[in-house]
Amino acid sequence: MPDETIQAAARPDAGVMNGVIPYLAMNGRAGEAAAFYARAFGARDLGRFPDQQNPGRFLHVQIEVNGGCLMMTDHGGCADAPAVEPQGFHLQLVVADGDAWWSRAVAAGCAVTVPFERQFWGDRWGVLRDPFGLAWAISEASA
């Protein structure tokens, strides 16, 4: 796990800073989540800004997953609104080798919510829940 000092002197690669970027309030578990996502989804740590007033907590953690960016904080949501349990959404990963992604995530500790199998629209797709309560869908497009 990276040292809890400011680790991102430069901005991350602009290639991961496009589109909609989820910014998640992790209730004091952002560092733990980043480490888990490295094991489960091959995430790459792009930088962390520790909270100097609250050791072990982070103001900002940024990772890259499957070519896209995910940002997290240990504090409340936008404008210090309280964080609530995740509901009504999932994070979608579209990948070439769904079996490899699925197996790695399950081995890391994700729970199967919807089995990974061929769906009526033709793609192989399934849903996992991580230890932090977030749902992740793995989608492998049909050929």
Beta strands, then each sheet from edge to edge (+ up, - down):
strand 1: 23-25
strand 2: 44-50
strand 3: 58-65
strand 4: 68-73
strand 5: 91-94
strand 6: 111-118
strand 7: 124-129
strand 8: 135-140
sheet 1: 1+ 4+ 3- 2+
sheet 2: 5+ 8+ 7- 6+
end
